[in-house]
Structure formats: C-alpha cells, structure tokens
Amino acid sequence: MKTTIEQRDTKHVSTFRLKCDPLALQEAMADVEVSIIGYFYAVDFGPRVYPQQHRVGKNMICTCYLGELCPTVDVVRIYLADGGERAPDPPPGFYPVIPGRCPICHAKVAYDAKLSSKHRGAGWRCEAAGSAHYWQHQGEASAWKSARIWAIQQGLPPPKPLPDEGW
C-alpha cells in the first residue's frame, strides 16, 4: 500500500526578516492577529513566522530580542490607527515594562532591577539623571493618587490624570 503525504508550505520566516523584507511582511500581515493581554498588545503572526507570539508594551517596545525595531510595533500602530481597542493604562507610578523615554526629561532609560518591586513594577534609570527622575516621577504619581482620593472624598472633580507616555 502506497501512501502519499501532502506537503504543506513550510516556508518559515523570522521577525528580523520581516523588518528587512517588505514583501515578507505583507504576506505575514494576512495572518496577523492582535489582541490585548493585561497592559500589553499580543501579536500572533501565525505558524509561518518565528517567534510567532509577541507582546508589545505601551512603551512601543516589543518584548522580543528586536525590541523597538520589531515589526510588531508597526503592526500595533496600524491596529490602533484602524480603530483597534487600546490596552488599559496601568495605575500611575506602576510600570509593567520600562517607559520608552524618561517621563520627566524624555531621555533614554535603562532597566534597573534594584528599583523594581511588585508595587511599582519595572525599575528604570534615566540616562541624564540616573534614578532621580524615577523617584521624582514616583513622587508625582503618589501625589496625584492622594489628590484624587481627597477630591473624591470632598465631592470635587478629580485632578487631571498624569500624561500618558505611550500609545
């Protein structure tokens, strides 16, 4: 008895190739799915692209090895421009991932494990001011939370929210 096995298209591409090859990206976009998981955008390219699953934070950086260069960042931009649902904002002062830029001076930031906690999330240092801007922003978030609670207790309108650093 002779059996034949149907050969599927097993052409796999990396996300790095998607960034460099517009035709491969266009093909991959046909199967892409964007959803929201927690404070992140989950991007699934389907089985032909590896890595298949990506998480893009509100800091506009993918959690994969390509970071802000990952094509999933562009996919999320397109998704939002087409009216897609926005991921929820984390509470003020809580960072599920480091911000894209320092919220005080807009300089680059780097992850700092020593400043991380379960209450504040991922710790970070500003290239210009070190941890000073991290603590300044934490203080501003704490003051905003206190002002909001006080206003609600007094029957007043709550203060305007702190500026959003991401999408």
C-alpha positions, 0 to 999 in steps of 0.5 A: 500500500502506497501512501502519499503525504501532502506537503504543506508550505513550510516556508518559515520566516523570522521577525528580523526578516520581516523588518528587512523584507517588505514583501515578507511582511505583507504576506505575514500581515494576512495572518496577523492577529492582535489582541490585548493581554493585561497592559500589553498588545499580543501579536500572533503572526501565525505558524509561518513566522518565528517567534510567532507570539509577541507582546508589545508594551505601551512603551512601543517596545516589543518584548522580543530580542528586536525590541523597538525595531520589531515589526510588531510595533508597526503592526500595533500602530496600524491596529490602533490607527484602524480603530483597534481597542487600546490596552488599559493604562496601568495605575500611575507610578506602576510600570509593567515594562520600562517607559520608552523615554524618561517621563520627566526629561524624555531621555533614554532609560535603562532597566534597573532591577534594584528599583523594581518591586511588585508595587511599582513594577519595572525599575528604570534609570534615566540616562541624564539623571540616573534614578532621580527622575524615577523617584521624582516621577514616583513622587508625582504619581503618589501625589496625584493618587492622594489628590484624587482620593481627597477630591473624591472624598470632598465631592470635587472633580478629580485632578487631571490624570498624569500624561500618558507616555505611550500609545 
